[in-house]
Amino acid sequence: MSAPILELKELDVFYGPIQALKKVSMHINEGETVSLIGANGAGKSTLLMSIFGQPRAASGQILYRGTDITRKSPHFIASNGIAQSPEGRRVFPDMTVEENLMMGTIPIGDKHASEDMQRMYELFPRLKERRSQRAMTMSGGEQQMLAIARALMSRPKLLLLDEPSLGLAPIVVKQIFATLRELAQSGMTIFLVEQNANHALKLSDRAYVMVNGEIRMTGTGQELLVNEDVRNAYLGGH
């Protein structure tokens, strides 16, 4: 079997004197959708950001396609095929939808920009309707679609998604996850950090549960969906 596309080995991360991640080890294989679930403040977003070296790991290793990227710059990481849709969307508010999408091409250049933009408009028809609109005037759900589409414009081999359902209406969450399912079925490798454990586990091939900066449990999405501890802690016990 080929090496995982992403592997974290014994990762320790600190914010000043506070240890945010403790000896975290996990892997993602090419073509998989893997999610990381856990309570707010468990360290999920820290883990995702540490892949880009912000914050930098104090010890341990991050391997991408077998190459150690623990000390590489964010630009190196992005231009080698990892894209992130950050928590809180962070679109460029004064730019139009189209301009935001073009920002996503920075790591790879704009050679395929018009073709890829059409693909984004197929994935997210709402963005096509809004393409000349400034991002700040859009709803939270539309901004989330834009953040994901912008990340996809760099043609990533690995897509990192940080809390894509956060603060969105249930109907919009459903739309976002339907699109993620479509991406997964097309062969995209996805690493999803998500508080909405129910949606995340249904989408995922495998998942990890994080508690206080440590991985406490792992299994297939289906196994964790029916696990009593997971149900009680993250799925409301039903």
WOLIN-V908223 format. One record per residue. N is the residue number from 1. RES is the residue in one small letter. SS is DSSP state (a for helix, b for strand, c for the rest). Layout:
N_RES_SS ; N_RES_SS
This chain:
1_m_c ; 2_s_c ; 3_a_c ; 4_p_c ; 5_i_c ; 6_l_b ; 7_e_b ; 8_l_b ; 9_k_b ; 10_e_b ; 11_l_b ; 12_d_b ; 13_v_b ; 14_f_b ; 15_y_b ; 16_g_c ; 17_p_c ; 18_i_b ; 19_q_b ; 20_a_b ; 21_l_b ; 22_k_b ; 23_k_b ; 24_v_b ; 25_s_b ; 26_m_b ; 27_h_b ; 28_i_b ; 29_n_c ; 30_e_c ; 31_g_c ; 32_e_c ; 33_t_b ; 34_v_b ; 35_s_b ; 36_l_b ; 37_i_b ; 38_g_c ; 39_a_c ; 40_n_c ; 41_g_c ; 42_a_c ; 43_g_c ; 44_k_a ; 45_s_a ; 46_t_a ; 47_l_a ; 48_l_a ; 49_m_a ; 50_s_a ; 51_i_a ; 52_f_c ; 53_g_c ; 54_q_c ; 55_p_c ; 56_r_c ; 57_a_c ; 58_a_c ; 59_s_b ; 60_g_b ; 61_q_b ; 62_i_b ; 63_l_b ; 64_y_b ; 65_r_c ; 66_g_c ; 67_t_b ; 68_d_b ; 69_i_c ; 70_t_c ; 71_r_c ; 72_k_c ; 73_s_c ; 74_p_a ; 75_h_a ; 76_f_a ; 77_i_a ; 78_a_a ; 79_s_a ; 80_n_c ; 81_g_c ; 82_i_b ; 83_a_b ; 84_q_b ; 85_s_b ; 86_p_c ; 87_e_c ; 88_g_c ; 89_r_c ; 90_r_c ; 91_v_c ; 92_f_c ; 93_p_c ; 94_d_c ; 95_m_c ; 96_t_b ; 97_v_a ; 98_e_a ; 99_e_a ; 100_n_a ; 101_l_a ; 102_m_a ; 103_m_a ; 104_g_c ; 105_t_c ; 106_i_c ; 107_p_c ; 108_i_c ; 109_g_c ; 110_d_c ; 111_k_c ; 112_h_c ; 113_a_a ; 114_s_a ; 115_e_a ; 116_d_a ; 117_m_a ; 118_q_a ; 119_r_a ; 120_m_a ; 121_y_a ; 122_e_a ; 123_l_a ; 124_f_c ; 125_p_a ; 126_r_a ; 127_l_a ; 128_k_a ; 129_e_a ; 130_r_c ; 131_r_c ; 132_s_c ; 133_q_c ; 134_r_b ; 135_a_a ; 136_m_a ; 137_t_a ; 138_m_c ; 139_s_c ; 140_g_a ; 141_g_a ; 142_e_a ; 143_q_a ; 144_q_a ; 145_m_a ; 146_l_a ; 147_a_a ; 148_i_a ; 149_a_a ; 150_r_a ; 151_a_a ; 152_l_a ; 153_m_c ; 154_s_c ; 155_r_c ; 156_p_c ; 157_k_c ; 158_l_b ; 159_l_b ; 160_l_b ; 161_l_b ; 162_d_b ; 163_e_c ; 164_p_c ; 165_s_c ; 166_l_c ; 167_g_c ; 168_l_c ; 169_a_c ; 170_p_a ; 171_i_a ; 172_v_a ; 173_v_a ; 174_k_a ; 175_q_a ; 176_i_a ; 177_f_a ; 178_a_a ; 179_t_a ; 180_l_a ; 181_r_a ; 182_e_a ; 183_l_a ; 184_a_a ; 185_q_a ; 186_s_c ; 187_g_c ; 188_m_c ; 189_t_b ; 190_i_b ; 191_f_b ; 192_l_b ; 193_v_b ; 194_e_c ; 195_q_c ; 196_n_c ; 197_a_a ; 198_n_a ; 199_h_a ; 200_a_a ; 201_l_a ; 202_k_a ; 203_l_a ; 204_s_c ; 205_d_c ; 206_r_b ; 207_a_b ; 208_y_b ; 209_v_b ; 210_m_b ; 211_v_b ; 212_n_c ; 213_g_c ; 214_e_b ; 215_i_b ; 216_r_b ; 217_m_b ; 218_t_b ; 219_g_b ; 220_t_b ; 221_g_a ; 222_q_a ; 223_e_a ; 224_l_a ; 225_l_a ; 226_v_a ; 227_n_c ; 228_e_a ; 229_d_a ; 230_v_a ; 231_r_a ; 232_n_a ; 233_a_a ; 234_y_a ; 235_l_c ; 236_g_c ; 237_g_c ; 238_h_c
